[in-house]
């Protein structure tokens, strides 16, 4: 039964710079991000993958520097 519950939206204080970055990085605005749980999950998964990728790059560089 669709629509029988509500997922709370996020109450965010968003600057214009944050909005531009969200649009540039993920193609959505914070208003849509705060309303749509599925989009929020995808954005956070993408951020997590990027974070892991950066961590791996740092570890590789540190290993090369100290080798």
URSUL-V283954 format. One record per residue. N is the residue number from 1. RES is the residue in one letter. PHI is phi in radians with two decimals (NA if undefined). Layout:
n: [N	N]
res: [RES	RES]
phi: [PHI	PHI]
//
This chain:
n: [1	2	3	4	5	6	7	8	9	10	11	12	13	14	15	16	17	18	19	20	21	22	23	24	25	26	27	28	29	30	31	32	33	34	35	36	37	38	39	40	41	42	43	44	45	46	47	48	49	50	51	52	53	54	55	56	57	58	59	60	61	62	63	64	65	66	67]
res: [X	X	X	X	X	X	X	X	X	X	X	X	X	X	X	X	X	X	X	X	X	X	X	X	X	X	X	X	X	X	X	X	X	X	X	X	X	X	X	X	X	X	X	X	X	X	X	X	X	X	X	X	X	X	X	X	X	X	X	X	X	X	X	X	X	X	X]
phi: [NA	-1.35	1.54	-1.53	-2.48	-2.14	-1.61	-1.09	-1.40	-1.44	-1.75	-1.95	-1.64	-1.90	-1.50	-1.11	-1.16	-1.12	-1.09	-1.08	-1.14	-1.12	-1.08	-1.17	-1.38	-2.17	1.30	-2.39	-1.67	-1.13	-1.12	-1.19	-1.00	-1.27	-1.58	-1.95	-1.09	-1.08	-1.14	-1.02	-1.10	-1.09	-1.07	-1.20	-1.11	-1.11	-1.10	-1.13	-1.07	-1.13	-1.09	-1.11	-1.08	-1.15	-1.06	-1.12	-1.09	-1.10	-1.07	-1.09	-1.14	-1.08	-1.11	-1.18	-1.15	-1.62	-1.47]
//
